[in-house]
Amino acid sequence: MVTIYTTTVCPYCHMAKEYLEKNNTKFNEVNVEEDEAAAREMIQKSHQMGVPVLDINGSIIVGFDRTSIDKALGL
Amino acid sequence: MAAGVYAARKKINTLFLTKDFGGQSLVSADIKNWIGTKNISGFELAKNLEEHLRAQNSIEIKDNILVSKIERHDDKFLVFDEKSGQYETKTILLTAGSRYKKLNVPGEKEYEGKGVFYCSTCDAPIMKNRNVAVVGGGNSGFEAALDLLPYAIKIYILEYTGECKADSVTCDKVRASGKSEEITMTEVQEIFGDEFVKGIRYKNRNTGEIKELLVEGVFVEIGFQPNSEIAKGLVDLDKYGRVIIDSKNQKTSLEGIWAAGDVTDVLYNQNNIAAGDAIKAVLNIYDYLKTK
């Protein structure tokens, strides 16, 4: 399962989402700006507060890091 | 990207290498001075430019590629990337732009993402109901403060010089909120905390007194530094590390290398100017190649 933690206007979040879409990866988006429980969950998982954070089957990736995303997705 | 479009239309055999599409303006929420467009987000602008570039059929584009080294061999250059790719070329146009300048104080690296941020558009919302400090009282500092206004309780703006120098429209908006406090003549000493940031320590440059502010976020907005490392030793750089160019044709000090945009010693760092300068460079490269 793929979850992406985002804020509304963050460009790197948009880029990460578009990248997942381009690679036909289904994902669940959580906006941490609107959902404080999700914000806490993101901080707990990634030990930091910056967005985007991707949880790809348990691999936590901070930022729009294509090389790490490719690796986690097995692309 | 402007250069890429022109190079393709001039049918110059061109390879376009980039880490990603966007650059510094990517994080601007609302650009109001891109000529011909009343307002556009940095993300949309980058997408439009990328689409325009990809619509050209005579240019090869490689993205997610970071150039790591350039070597000169007689009248040609070898360009190396981080993924051990190697390319041979007669001419190079360097448009590597700039990146956020760091404070280089203890705690900054350790707390990156843990309270130290460089992208206020991205990370301001996580500062909901928290006190924050913005380091830098120029345009980017006040724009960060503006991004933080809907979320933060209190915003301290720390400026190194004796006065904040942002545009008055932005300053007025921030000041009118009543949430900000400007502290001038400051030199940041340390960012401290436990797992996350708890505060910032700074020196008053007039009195030498060391003071602390208890904040959970520090947004570093002290300007940019050029991505000119790959050109070091090849072309002349100024004392800020910017590539020195002849502003008439964008030539660097070394024959065969041109540069444009924020990586150069251009007087004004503007999207419109960078695009124009890159086009100027490509046209000059075209003329140069014709004579070869």
Interface residues (C-beta under 8 A of the other chain):
Chain A: T7 T8 V9 C10 P11 Y12 C13 H14 M15 V32 E33 E36 A39 S46 H47 Q48 M49 G50 V51 V62 R66 T67
Chain B: D20 G22 L26 V27 A29 S41 G42 F43 A46 N64 E112 G113 K114 G115 F117 C119 T121 C122 D123 A124 P125 I126 K128 E195 F196
